[in-house]
Amino acid sequence: MEAAFLDVGAQVVGPCGTLEAALAAAKNEALALAVLDIRLGTATTERVIDLLNQRGIPFFFYSGQTLPDEMRKKSNGAVVIAKPATQQDIVGTAAGVLTASNLPPSPS
């Protein structure tokens, strides 16, 4: 996945193989977008979602697992791509999420 993003000119932070590393990146890095797995080891990335939401950083999931209900509620309809996926699917989803996050809110 890292190579796919580098190939299109993105700067990549990570991969973060532990929850602690993911939390640090979500808290401290200048991120335009995050790609999360649902689990890192035995822990979920729910606390990472909280930090990303607080900072207004869009994200999506790339995982071989099902998104738990509590995480789904916090994820504001985030896309979940099932593993395995093509690099084109991952980069295309990233572009779509970034585009959607830069759209003005729709009128109510």
DAUR-V117212 format. One record per residue. N is the residue number from 0. RES is the residue in three letters. SS is DSSP state (H for helix, E for strand, - for the rest). PSI is psi in degrees with one decimal (NA if undefined). D_CENTER is the distance of its C-alpha to the mean C-alpha in Angstrom with 2 decimals. Layout:
BEGIN
n:res:ss:psi:d_center
N:RES:SS:PSI:D_CENTER
N:RES:SS:PSI:D_CENTER
END
This chain:
BEGIN
n:res:ss:psi:d_center
0:MET:-:-41.5:12.36
1:GLU:H:-44.6:13.11
2:ALA:H:-38.3:16.34
3:ALA:H:-42.6:15.00
4:PHE:H:-39.5:13.18
5:LEU:H:-37.0:16.30
6:ASP:H:-27.3:18.51
7:VAL:-:11.4:17.36
8:GLY:-:11.9:17.83
9:ALA:-:150.7:14.43
10:GLN:-:134.1:14.54
11:VAL:-:132.0:12.35
12:VAL:-:124.3:11.84
13:GLY:-:-162.9:11.97
14:PRO:-:148.9:11.58
15:CYS:-:105.3:11.75
16:GLY:-:-7.0:13.83
17:THR:-:158.0:14.71
18:LEU:H:-40.1:13.54
19:GLU:H:-43.8:15.71
20:ALA:H:-40.1:14.19
21:ALA:H:-41.0:10.60
22:LEU:H:-43.2:12.35
23:ALA:H:-43.6:14.39
24:ALA:H:-44.7:11.79
25:ALA:H:-29.7:10.02
26:LYS:H:-37.3:13.66
27:ASN:H:-22.7:15.36
28:GLU:-:150.7:13.64
29:ALA:-:99.9:13.86
30:LEU:-:138.5:10.35
31:ALA:-:-24.2:10.06
32:LEU:E:148.8:6.35
33:ALA:E:142.9:3.47
34:VAL:E:120.7:2.69
35:LEU:E:146.5:4.07
36:ASP:-:156.5:7.59
37:ILE:-:-34.9:9.51
38:ARG:E:144.0:12.14
39:LEU:E:107.2:13.03
40:GLY:-:-127.4:16.76
41:THR:-:-6.5:18.25
42:ALA:E:148.3:15.92
43:THR:E:166.7:13.03
44:THR:-:23.2:9.92
45:GLU:H:-41.7:11.38
46:ARG:H:-29.4:12.56
47:VAL:H:-42.2:9.31
48:ILE:H:-45.0:8.39
49:ASP:H:-46.6:11.90
50:LEU:H:-43.6:11.65
51:LEU:H:-42.3:8.79
52:ASN:H:-42.6:10.90
53:GLN:H:-36.9:13.97
54:ARG:H:-5.3:13.08
55:GLY:-:29.2:11.98
56:ILE:-:121.7:8.74
57:PRO:E:155.9:6.80
58:PHE:E:163.2:3.25
59:PHE:E:168.5:3.64
60:PHE:E:141.1:5.13
61:TYR:E:104.3:7.57
62:SER:E:157.8:10.35
63:GLY:-:10.2:14.08
64:GLN:-:165.8:14.36
65:THR:-:139.8:14.75
66:LEU:-:120.0:12.72
67:PRO:-:151.4:15.35
68:ASP:H:-44.0:16.92
69:GLU:H:-39.7:16.30
70:MET:H:-36.8:12.52
71:ARG:H:-42.0:12.87
72:LYS:H:-38.7:15.03
73:LYS:H:-14.6:12.71
74:SER:-:-1.4:9.78
75:ASN:-:43.3:12.06
76:GLY:-:21.3:11.95
77:ALA:-:144.0:8.29
78:VAL:-:142.7:8.73
79:VAL:E:116.2:9.09
80:ILE:E:127.7:10.33
81:ALA:E:137.2:13.00
82:LYS:-:144.0:13.99
83:PRO:-:155.3:15.87
84:ALA:-:161.7:14.87
85:THR:-:158.4:16.29
86:GLN:H:-37.4:14.97
87:GLN:H:-41.1:16.01
88:ASP:H:-43.1:13.92
89:ILE:H:-49.1:10.65
90:VAL:H:-38.2:11.81
91:GLY:H:-41.0:13.26
92:THR:H:-43.0:10.29
93:ALA:H:-45.2:8.56
94:ALA:H:-42.3:12.00
95:GLY:H:-41.9:12.35
96:VAL:H:-42.9:9.39
97:LEU:H:-43.5:10.78
98:THR:H:-47.4:14.22
99:ALA:H:-35.1:13.79
100:SER:H:-18.0:12.53
101:ASN:-:0.7:15.67
102:LEU:-:144.9:18.05
103:PRO:-:153.2:20.57
104:PRO:-:142.7:20.62
105:SER:-:144.8:22.79
106:PRO:-:145.2:26.23
107:SER:-:NA:27.00
END
